[in-house]
């Protein structure tokens, strides 16, 4: 039996539901900054770690910790609200090609077969690479108009998620440090197949190659970027560049045609917070639709990337964790 570990990156300011399946290895992201008492979930701040880089690296601190401290035959990564669906049936998807679930609860967990260890093992061990499905970037209209290429999509986030100059720095570093991926990087940027979110399960040797590719460049990228002047989401630029490199890496492997690749739907769970009170399913659904209506109002009054939106977001999560 192969040793399969799918690491789930959890936020330290949010108590989220977990999936009770031994294949999932829950880890607190940025645990060095977690001041809660008596938290049983392991953190990414033991052994060889970069836990203090949580703000800029996001879930990559968990990936790095797994790379440096844990032995396995297959390594996976997902997030507290993003999981690969193993269900043998199809679900409706949004413009990002993601399945949207209102809640991470026992019903949705079962619906996506996340508790079926034997079935998951069978699928994983029959493949070298298990990844989320591509997004057709030409259908994404989150910002203004759809874009024809992955590169144009990221340029459109200039000043909100990234400083566009970082894209050229990334390409330059790939050329100098890992030139074998340069052609794949150019193809990925010029294409319309966008693979986001860093959710995957890889055979050990491929996982090691991914980590060497990403972290070699991310650490050098840090040296070239002056992050002191950036605020809000732009502080996470290294994380976004790691996400881009994930897409480049999978494209690089796929085009070789020698690896067994399985693409699965990615599920986005809107609400993952572990409630202190039991609410019937119908009541939870009503709350979800109320929240959906509130989000429409929010986006018109609190534009993405503004200071006032970030301030309200912090107050919102503080309130949730105190109730």
Order of alpha helices (4+ residues) and beta strands (2+ residues): beta-beta-alpha-alpha-beta-beta-beta-alpha-alpha-beta-beta-alpha-alpha-alpha-beta-beta-alpha-alpha-beta-beta-alpha-alpha
